[in-house]
């Protein structure tokens, strides 16, 4: 009973929030407390402990840091410089953003990529007249290509380790991981191209540019220098820690250089150097987005305690026709990822199901892993998920955030449908066993 109440509550929270322009998180939080306490016998403190404090701190640090760069005009000048370098060709902007995100993600930034790429990407896109939703898709899915490779990618490494945990030897695991990644790259590129045309990226014209690129003033130069140092510290230590094993100093450095730490220290340095109006910077923190994430995340955690994962596992193994299993796996993975992280929640929960499903139904395990892997990533642009939330927080335009959040909910519902069709059409089996 509690599980079904949670599922109904999730649907009601989204629909009521959308219909009456209310913060979905507040509604979801109310449901989480009522169902958790009255139906499941929890304490109020138990529900509060479900709050995603790590994500909240992440969003606060991103906002504080990059709000300084936005408030003093650094991001605006940087975006114009990059657009100038492309000759003002606005049609190329979405692909350039996706490529940069893929490179940054592949270097080891992982979930931090939207925070690194987003601030200048949204400015460049706005200057070029590119839809901010298309920009968010380019950032998010470009990052998926880079950060999920099995060599040094964040998601790819987690996937590889989870396959090994299913008693697959390391050589075969690497072979499978590469094939899973190739399958995911294909569908990712398809999705980017679909939305490039759907959101009229191909109709963007050429922006008239001055002969010389704009220059930073003194305050902007200092801010840009801090951004470069922060970028270096967020990207290089994770790479070194991945490639060079067994060095305690590198491990310590990597922990110290976590993005949220670097960005909070960067914000502190900007405040000390008076590189922006502190009151304006604080006022631009996306509190509504944070409230939404906290509320919905808490409700989905209550649903998990009520047996959501067990329910999904039972349905997959007993109630779904064999031909529809790939699509069903994508659907369940996307549903879970809509409100949580694919790498920390979806893959650890669903990967252990694969051996039994593959042997029992005679399905290709690589295809099943790909369904979970990309199904979980299909809703990564959801504002309730880590990637989407960070992307919204990284958008320097305050007037875009609410609209962008609402649009990304719709996109996060559409992409799983595309992914289900791809899974059923056999696109996740192109690189098979």
Buried (B, 14 or more C-beta within 10 A) or exposed (E): EBBEBBBEBBEBBBEBBEEEEEBBBBBBBBBBBBBBBEBBEBEEEBBBEBBBEEBBBBBBBBBBBBBBBBBBBBBBBBBBBBBBEBEBBBBBBBBBBBBBBBBBBBBBBBBBBBBBBBBBBBBBBBBBBBBBBBBBBBBBBBBBBBBBBBBBBBBBBBBBBBBBEBEBEEEEBBBBBBBBBBBBBBBBBBBBBBBBEBBEBEEBEEBEBEEEEBEBEEBBEBBBEBBEEBBEBBBBBBBBBBEEEEEEEBBEBBEEBBBBBBBBBBBEBBBEEEBBEBEEBEEBBBEBBBBBBBBBBBBBBBBBBBBBBEBBBEEBBEEBEEEEBBBBBBBBBBBBBBBBBBBEBBBBBBBEBBBEBBEEBEBBBBBBBBBBBBBBBBBBBBBBBBBBBBBBBBBBBEEBBBEBBBBBBEBBBBBBBBBBEBBBEEBBBBBBE
